[in-house]
Amino acid sequence: MTPVPPSVRLTVAVVVRDEDHDGAYFSALALRLHHPEAAARCDLLVVDGDPDGSAAPALRGLPWLRYASCDQVRGSALRDLAVREARTEWVLCVDSGVLLAPGALARLLAFADARPGTRDLFQGPLLEDDLRTVRTHRDPVFDGASFGTWGCDPRGTDADAPPFEIGMQDLGLFACRREAWTGFNPRLRGHGAEEGYLHKKYRAAGARVLCLPFLRWARRRPLAATAPEPAALCRDRLLAWEEAGLAVEPVVEHCREAYGDVVDEWVAGHAAERGHPLDWFDAVVCVNSDASPSRWVAASRRFRRIGADGIVHRLPAVAAGEPAVGYALSHRRAVELARRRGLSHVLVLEDDVTFCHDAEVLLRAHVDELADRQWTMCRLGGGAVAYHGRVFERLLAETPSGEGEMGVWVAAHGGLERYCDRRFGEGVVGVTPAVTARVG
């Protein structure tokens, strides 16, 4: 991570989803225009979940902000990534279209300076468009597809009032120390399940969730915001509430009332995924070329046969003239994404991988063994390699990211796997019997 001057204390991270690049531009510009007294102490960052959008290049080219793209991260995970991409001790994460009240940024910096080492999560009142109606928190009640109904604590109507504890709040704006960030479960797929869940995680860690009455904000929602897909939202909520130690029955009951008996199928699918041995890995990706969609279709069928189609996610392969170079660059990309997301490990599959007939039984035994070992890289068989977070930084530092440089590197080292064998030594594991092979 590139260091910033000591005077820069706060990263203001603007998160882009639903291709709302215009909203992100005005959020970032307003910080410079309306908060000049604080802007010099802030590092402006845009985390773009839609880097292929038509307006993304203009945002990417602005010299006064730092731009981080990630086309493989969606929903809640973008907020998690925004905190992890910060280069400062403190982070203020806002959705695109969020605007801060005058003076709020300077007061947040003063607040942060006075509280070294705090582990708490901080939020502020949302102002409605009339700029008078104040929403200090959300009450834990289901309301349609949302969890949480707006409430107002009278203490939050005075911007000069002291901080006070709240149960939960909309995550369109939140601040914390980067070191104290509890993070989101990497298995969350969309958005809508993080509110309440994140707050519960902070309290479980012995921290508080505080409303700062001065940290007032307003927002413009994207005109074409994508609504969460019901099945994915249901599964995300089940996952989040299980992790937070909350009873999941209210989630199931609410979803059944809203969507009918199909919810039972979603719940069963979630339980099957959580019980699958491949779910032990923080992420499972399958490398597939954009030029070979039929191979992804065939691979998806094989994943479905072992009950893992919801666990394995497609990762576009890096195009290269030499297969060994493309392989190395694609695996490097998978490791880089895992490192950026703060994962403990990632399993990388090729799109011609196939599984033996008793794969689930063997996988369960193998991951139980891995959990007790100090491994660095693990081969499950042909077309399946796992990398542990212990080697992420070294692997990324010692391998080039460009095709030409990687071609020279591959020729010198005999390929990525031979390099790993020599570099990581005893930590490299090959399971017996193998679980996977390559088709044909």
C-alpha positions as CSV (number, residue, x, y, z in Angstrom):
1,M,0.0,0.0,0.0
2,T,1.4,3.4,-1.1
3,P,1.9,5.6,2.0
4,V,0.3,9.1,2.3
5,P,1.7,12.1,4.2
6,P,1.1,11.9,8.0
7,S,-1.1,15.0,7.7
8,V,-3.6,13.0,5.6
9,R,-5.7,11.2,8.2
10,L,-8.9,10.2,6.4
11,T,-9.8,8.3,3.3
12,V,-13.1,9.3,1.8
13,A,-14.2,6.4,-0.3
14,V,-17.0,6.8,-2.7
15,V,-18.6,3.5,-3.8
16,V,-20.0,3.1,-7.3
17,R,-22.6,0.5,-8.2
18,D,-25.5,0.6,-10.7
19,E,-23.2,2.6,-13.0
20,D,-23.8,5.7,-11.0
21,H,-20.5,7.4,-12.0
22,D,-22.2,10.8,-12.2
23,G,-23.3,10.5,-8.6
24,A,-19.7,9.5,-7.6
25,Y,-18.3,12.5,-9.5
26,F,-20.5,15.0,-7.7
27,S,-20.0,13.3,-4.3
28,A,-16.2,13.6,-4.7
29,L,-16.3,17.1,-6.2
30,A,-18.5,18.4,-3.5
31,L,-16.0,17.4,-0.9
32,R,-13.4,19.6,-2.5
33,L,-15.8,22.4,-3.2
34,H,-17.7,22.6,0.0
35,H,-15.1,21.3,2.5
36,P,-11.9,23.1,1.6
37,E,-10.9,23.4,5.2
38,A,-10.7,19.6,5.5
39,A,-9.9,18.5,1.9
40,A,-6.1,18.7,2.4
41,R,-6.3,16.1,5.1
42,C,-8.3,13.6,3.1
43,D,-7.4,11.1,0.4
44,L,-10.2,10.9,-2.1
45,L,-10.9,7.4,-3.4
46,V,-13.5,6.0,-5.8
47,V,-14.2,2.3,-5.8
48,D,-15.9,1.4,-9.0
49,G,-17.9,-1.8,-9.3
50,D,-18.9,-1.0,-12.9
51,P,-15.6,-0.1,-14.6
52,D,-17.0,-1.0,-18.0
53,G,-19.7,1.6,-17.7
54,S,-19.8,4.4,-20.4
55,A,-18.9,7.1,-17.9
56,A,-16.2,5.2,-16.1
57,P,-13.3,6.4,-18.2
58,A,-14.0,10.1,-17.4
59,L,-14.1,9.3,-13.7
60,R,-10.9,7.2,-14.0
61,G,-9.0,10.0,-15.6
62,L,-9.5,12.6,-12.9
63,P,-6.2,13.6,-11.4
64,W,-7.5,14.8,-8.1
65,L,-8.8,11.4,-6.9
66,R,-7.5,7.8,-6.6
67,Y,-9.5,5.3,-8.7
68,A,-9.8,1.6,-7.9
69,S,-11.8,-0.7,-10.2
70,C,-13.1,-4.1,-9.5
71,D,-15.4,-5.7,-11.9
72,Q,-15.5,-9.0,-9.9
73,V,-17.0,-7.5,-6.7
74,R,-20.7,-6.7,-6.3
75,G,-23.0,-5.3,-3.7
76,S,-22.0,-5.2,-0.1
77,A,-18.5,-6.4,-1.0
78,L,-17.7,-3.0,-2.6
79,R,-18.0,-1.3,0.7
80,D,-15.8,-3.9,2.3
81,L,-13.3,-3.4,-0.5
82,A,-13.4,0.4,-0.1
83,V,-12.3,0.1,3.5
84,R,-9.5,-2.3,2.6
85,E,-8.3,0.0,-0.2
86,A,-7.8,2.9,2.2
87,R,-4.2,4.1,2.8
88,T,-5.1,6.1,6.0
89,E,-5.9,5.2,9.6
90,W,-9.5,6.4,9.3
91,V,-12.1,5.7,6.5
92,L,-15.3,7.4,5.6
93,C,-17.3,5.3,3.2
94,V,-20.1,6.8,1.2
95,D,-22.4,5.7,-1.6
96,S,-22.3,7.6,-4.8
97,G,-24.7,10.5,-4.7
98,V,-24.0,11.2,-1.0
99,L,-23.4,14.8,0.1
100,L,-22.1,16.0,3.5
101,A,-23.4,18.9,5.4
102,P,-21.1,22.0,5.6
103,G,-18.5,21.5,8.3
104,A,-19.2,17.8,8.9
105,L,-15.9,16.6,7.4
106,A,-13.8,19.0,9.5
107,R,-15.7,18.0,12.6
108,L,-15.2,14.3,11.8
109,L,-11.4,14.8,11.5
110,A,-11.3,16.6,14.8
111,F,-13.4,13.8,16.3
112,A,-11.0,11.2,14.9
113,D,-7.9,13.1,16.2
114,A,-9.4,13.1,19.7
115,R,-10.0,9.3,19.7
116,P,-6.9,7.3,18.9
117,G,-7.3,3.6,19.1
118,T,-11.1,3.6,19.1
119,R,-12.8,0.4,17.9
120,D,-16.3,1.8,17.3
121,L,-18.3,2.3,14.2
122,F,-19.6,5.8,13.5
123,Q,-22.6,7.0,11.5
124,G,-24.7,10.1,11.1
125,P,-28.2,11.4,10.6
126,L,-29.6,11.2,7.1
127,L,-31.4,14.4,6.0
128,E,-34.4,14.1,3.7
129,D,-34.7,16.4,0.7
130,D,-36.4,19.1,2.7
131,L,-33.2,19.3,4.8
132,R,-35.3,19.4,8.0
133,T,-36.5,15.8,8.4
134,V,-33.8,13.8,10.3
135,R,-33.3,10.0,10.2
136,T,-30.9,9.0,13.0
137,H,-31.3,5.2,12.8
138,R,-33.3,2.3,11.5
139,D,-35.5,0.1,13.7
140,P,-35.0,-3.7,13.3
141,V,-38.3,-4.4,11.5
142,F,-38.9,-5.8,8.1
143,D,-40.5,-3.4,5.6
144,G,-41.0,-4.9,2.2
145,A,-37.7,-6.1,0.8
146,S,-35.8,-4.0,3.4
147,F,-34.8,-4.7,6.9
148,G,-35.2,-1.6,9.0
149,T,-37.7,1.2,9.2
150,W,-36.6,4.8,9.6
151,G,-36.6,6.3,13.1
152,C,-35.5,9.6,14.7
153,D,-33.9,9.9,18.1
154,P,-34.5,13.5,19.3
155,R,-30.9,13.8,20.4
156,G,-29.9,13.6,16.7
157,T,-31.9,16.7,15.8
158,D,-29.2,19.0,17.3
159,A,-26.0,18.9,15.3
160,D,-24.1,19.9,18.4
161,A,-25.4,17.2,20.7
162,P,-23.0,14.5,21.9
163,P,-22.7,11.1,20.3
164,F,-25.2,8.4,21.3
165,E,-25.5,4.7,20.7
166,I,-27.9,3.3,18.0
167,G,-28.9,-0.2,17.0
168,M,-28.5,0.1,13.3
169,Q,-28.4,2.7,10.4
170,D,-28.4,2.8,6.7
171,L,-24.8,2.1,5.4
172,G,-24.9,4.9,2.8
173,L,-22.4,6.5,5.1
174,F,-20.2,5.1,7.9
175,A,-16.8,5.8,9.4
176,C,-14.3,3.7,11.3
177,R,-10.6,3.1,11.9
178,R,-9.4,0.8,9.2
179,E,-7.7,-1.5,11.7
180,A,-11.0,-1.9,13.6
181,W,-13.0,-2.9,10.5
182,T,-14.8,-6.2,11.1
183,G,-15.5,-6.8,7.4
184,F,-18.2,-8.6,5.6
185,N,-18.5,-12.3,5.0
186,P,-16.8,-12.9,1.6
187,R,-19.7,-15.2,0.6
188,L,-22.3,-12.4,0.4
189,R,-23.3,-12.0,-3.2
190,G,-25.4,-8.9,-3.4
191,H,-26.6,-6.0,-1.3
192,G,-29.3,-5.4,1.3
193,A,-28.2,-8.0,3.9
194,E,-25.4,-5.9,5.6
195,E,-27.5,-3.5,7.6
196,G,-28.0,-4.7,11.2
197,Y,-25.5,-7.5,10.5
198,L,-22.5,-5.2,10.5
199,H,-23.7,-3.4,13.6
200,K,-24.1,-6.8,15.4
201,K,-20.6,-7.7,14.5
202,Y,-19.2,-4.6,16.0
203,R,-21.0,-5.1,19.2
204,A,-19.9,-8.7,19.3
205,A,-16.3,-7.4,19.1
206,G,-16.9,-5.3,22.2
207,A,-17.3,-2.0,20.2
208,R,-20.2,0.4,19.9
209,V,-22.2,1.9,17.1
210,L,-22.5,5.6,17.6
211,C,-24.5,8.3,15.9
212,L,-22.6,11.5,15.5
213,P,-25.2,14.3,15.2
214,F,-22.9,16.6,13.3
215,L,-22.1,14.0,10.6
216,R,-25.2,14.9,8.6
217,W,-25.7,13.7,5.0
218,A,-28.1,13.7,2.2
219,R,-28.2,11.6,-0.9
220,R,-29.6,11.1,-4.4
221,R,-30.3,7.6,-5.3
222,P,-29.4,6.3,-8.8
223,L,-32.4,6.7,-11.1
224,A,-32.0,3.1,-12.3
225,A,-30.9,1.4,-9.1
226,T,-30.9,-2.4,-9.2
227,A,-33.2,-4.1,-6.7
228,P,-31.7,-7.1,-5.0
229,E,-32.7,-10.4,-6.5
230,P,-35.1,-12.1,-4.0
231,A,-33.4,-15.5,-3.8
232,A,-29.9,-14.0,-3.5
233,L,-31.1,-11.5,-0.8
234,C,-32.8,-14.3,1.2
235,R,-29.6,-16.4,1.1
236,D,-27.4,-13.4,1.9
237,R,-29.6,-12.6,4.9
238,L,-29.5,-16.2,6.1
239,L,-25.7,-16.2,5.8
240,A,-25.3,-12.8,7.5
241,W,-27.6,-13.6,10.4
242,E,-26.1,-17.0,11.0
243,E,-22.6,-15.4,11.2
244,A,-23.9,-12.7,13.6
245,G,-25.5,-15.2,15.9
246,L,-29.1,-13.9,15.1
247,A,-32.1,-16.2,14.9
248,V,-32.9,-16.8,11.2
249,E,-36.5,-17.7,11.7
250,P,-37.7,-14.1,11.2
251,V,-35.8,-14.0,7.8
252,V,-37.5,-17.2,6.6
253,E,-40.9,-16.1,7.8
254,H,-40.7,-12.7,6.2
255,C,-39.4,-14.1,2.9
256,R,-42.2,-16.8,2.9
257,E,-44.8,-14.1,3.4
258,A,-43.3,-12.0,0.6
259,Y,-42.4,-14.7,-2.0
260,G,-44.4,-17.9,-1.0
261,D,-43.3,-21.5,-0.7
262,V,-40.4,-21.1,-3.1
263,V,-38.5,-19.8,-0.1
264,D,-38.2,-23.4,1.2
265,E,-36.2,-24.2,-1.9
266,W,-33.9,-21.2,-1.3
267,V,-33.4,-22.2,2.3
268,A,-32.5,-25.7,1.4
269,G,-30.1,-24.5,-1.3
270,H,-28.4,-22.3,1.2
271,A,-28.1,-25.1,3.7
272,A,-26.6,-27.4,1.0
273,E,-24.0,-24.8,0.0
274,R,-23.0,-24.1,3.6
275,G,-22.6,-27.8,4.2
276,H,-20.5,-28.4,1.0
277,P,-16.8,-28.9,1.6
278,L,-15.9,-26.4,-1.1
279,D,-17.5,-23.7,1.0
280,W,-14.6,-24.0,3.3
281,F,-12.5,-21.8,0.9
282,D,-13.2,-18.1,1.2
283,A,-13.6,-18.0,-2.5
284,V,-13.8,-20.5,-5.4
285,V,-13.3,-19.1,-8.9
286,C,-13.2,-20.8,-12.3
287,V,-11.0,-19.2,-14.9
288,N,-12.8,-19.0,-18.3
289,S,-11.9,-17.0,-21.4
290,D,-14.5,-14.6,-22.8
291,A,-13.9,-16.2,-26.1
292,S,-15.1,-19.6,-24.9
293,P,-18.6,-19.2,-23.3
294,S,-19.5,-22.8,-24.2
295,R,-16.7,-24.0,-21.9
296,W,-18.2,-22.1,-19.0
297,V,-21.6,-23.6,-19.7
298,A,-20.1,-27.1,-19.6
299,A,-18.1,-26.4,-16.5
300,S,-21.2,-25.0,-14.8
301,R,-23.0,-28.3,-15.4
302,R,-20.2,-30.2,-13.8
303,F,-20.3,-27.9,-10.8
304,R,-24.0,-28.4,-10.5
305,R,-23.6,-32.1,-10.5
306,I,-21.6,-31.9,-7.3
307,G,-23.9,-29.2,-5.7
308,A,-21.3,-26.4,-6.1
309,D,-22.7,-24.2,-8.8
310,G,-23.6,-21.5,-6.3
311,I,-20.2,-21.6,-4.7
312,V,-18.0,-21.4,-7.9
313,H,-17.8,-18.0,-9.6
314,R,-16.5,-17.2,-13.0
315,L,-13.3,-15.2,-13.3
316,P,-12.5,-14.0,-16.9
317,A,-9.2,-15.4,-18.0
318,V,-6.4,-13.0,-18.9
319,A,-5.9,-13.3,-22.7
320,A,-2.3,-14.2,-23.8
321,G,-0.7,-15.7,-26.8
322,E,1.0,-18.5,-24.8
323,P,-1.2,-20.8,-22.7
324,A,1.4,-20.9,-19.8
325,V,1.5,-17.1,-19.7
326,G,-2.3,-16.8,-19.7
327,Y,-2.5,-19.4,-16.9
328,A,0.1,-17.6,-14.8
329,L,-1.6,-14.2,-15.4
330,S,-5.1,-15.5,-14.6
331,H,-4.0,-17.2,-11.4
332,R,-2.1,-14.0,-10.4
333,R,-5.3,-12.1,-11.0
334,A,-7.2,-14.5,-8.7
335,V,-4.6,-14.0,-6.0
336,E,-4.6,-10.3,-6.4
337,L,-8.4,-10.1,-6.0
338,A,-8.3,-12.4,-3.0
339,R,-5.6,-10.2,-1.4
340,R,-7.5,-7.0,-2.1
341,R,-10.6,-8.5,-0.4
342,G,-8.7,-9.7,2.6
343,L,-9.4,-13.4,2.0
344,S,-7.6,-16.2,3.8
345,H,-7.5,-18.4,0.8
346,V,-8.8,-18.9,-2.7
347,L,-9.3,-22.0,-4.9
348,V,-8.7,-21.5,-8.6
349,L,-10.3,-24.0,-11.0
350,E,-9.7,-24.3,-14.8
351,D,-12.8,-24.5,-17.0
352,D,-12.0,-28.0,-18.1
353,V,-11.8,-29.4,-14.6
354,T,-13.9,-32.4,-13.7
355,F,-14.5,-34.1,-10.3
356,C,-14.2,-37.8,-9.3
357,H,-17.4,-39.7,-8.4
358,D,-16.8,-39.4,-4.6
359,A,-15.5,-35.9,-4.7
360,E,-17.5,-34.5,-1.9
361,V,-16.4,-37.2,0.6
362,L,-12.7,-36.8,-0.4
363,L,-13.0,-33.0,-0.3
364,R,-14.4,-33.0,3.2
365,A,-11.4,-35.1,4.4
366,H,-8.9,-33.0,2.6
367,V,-10.2,-29.6,3.9
368,D,-10.3,-31.0,7.4
369,E,-6.6,-31.9,7.0
370,L,-5.8,-28.5,5.5
371,A,-7.4,-26.7,8.4
372,D,-4.7,-28.2,10.7
373,R,-1.7,-27.5,8.4
374,Q,0.5,-24.5,7.7
375,W,0.0,-24.8,3.9
376,T,0.8,-22.3,1.3
377,M,-0.4,-23.9,-2.0
378,C,-2.6,-27.0,-2.4
379,R,-3.2,-29.0,-5.6
380,L,-6.5,-30.9,-5.4
381,G,-5.7,-32.6,-8.7
382,G,-5.6,-31.6,-12.3
383,G,-7.1,-28.1,-12.9
384,A,-7.5,-27.1,-9.2
385,V,-5.0,-25.1,-7.2
386,A,-5.6,-23.3,-3.9
387,Y,-3.5,-20.4,-2.6
388,H,-3.3,-19.4,1.0
389,G,-3.1,-15.8,2.2
390,R,0.4,-16.5,3.6
391,V,1.8,-16.2,0.1
392,F,-0.4,-13.6,-1.5
393,E,2.0,-10.7,-1.0
394,R,5.1,-12.6,-2.0
395,L,3.5,-14.1,-5.1
396,L,2.2,-10.7,-6.3
397,A,5.6,-9.0,-5.6
398,E,7.6,-11.7,-7.4
399,T,5.5,-12.2,-10.5
400,P,5.0,-9.6,-13.3
401,S,1.5,-8.4,-14.3
402,G,2.1,-7.7,-18.0
403,E,2.0,-10.3,-20.8
404,G,5.5,-9.5,-22.2
405,E,7.2,-9.6,-18.8
406,M,5.3,-12.7,-17.7
407,G,6.4,-14.4,-20.9
408,V,10.0,-13.9,-19.9
409,W,9.3,-14.8,-16.3
410,V,7.6,-18.1,-17.3
411,A,10.5,-19.1,-19.6
412,A,13.0,-18.4,-16.8
413,H,11.0,-20.2,-14.0
414,G,9.4,-23.1,-16.0
415,G,5.9,-21.9,-15.2
416,L,3.9,-20.7,-12.2
417,E,3.5,-24.1,-10.5
418,R,7.2,-25.0,-10.7
419,Y,8.0,-21.6,-9.3
420,C,5.7,-22.2,-6.4
421,D,7.2,-25.6,-5.7
422,R,10.6,-24.1,-5.3
423,R,9.6,-20.9,-3.6
424,F,7.1,-22.2,-1.0
425,G,8.7,-25.5,-0.4
426,E,7.2,-27.7,2.4
427,G,4.0,-25.6,2.5
428,V,3.0,-26.9,-1.0
429,V,0.6,-29.8,-0.6
430,G,-0.8,-32.3,-3.1
431,V,-3.7,-34.3,-1.8
432,T,-4.0,-38.0,-2.2
433,P,-6.2,-39.3,-3.7
434,A,-6.8,-36.5,-6.1
435,V,-10.3,-35.0,-6.3
436,T,-10.1,-33.4,-9.7
437,A,-8.8,-34.0,-13.2
438,R,-8.9,-32.2,-16.5
439,V,-11.5,-33.2,-19.2
440,G,-10.0,-35.4,-21.8
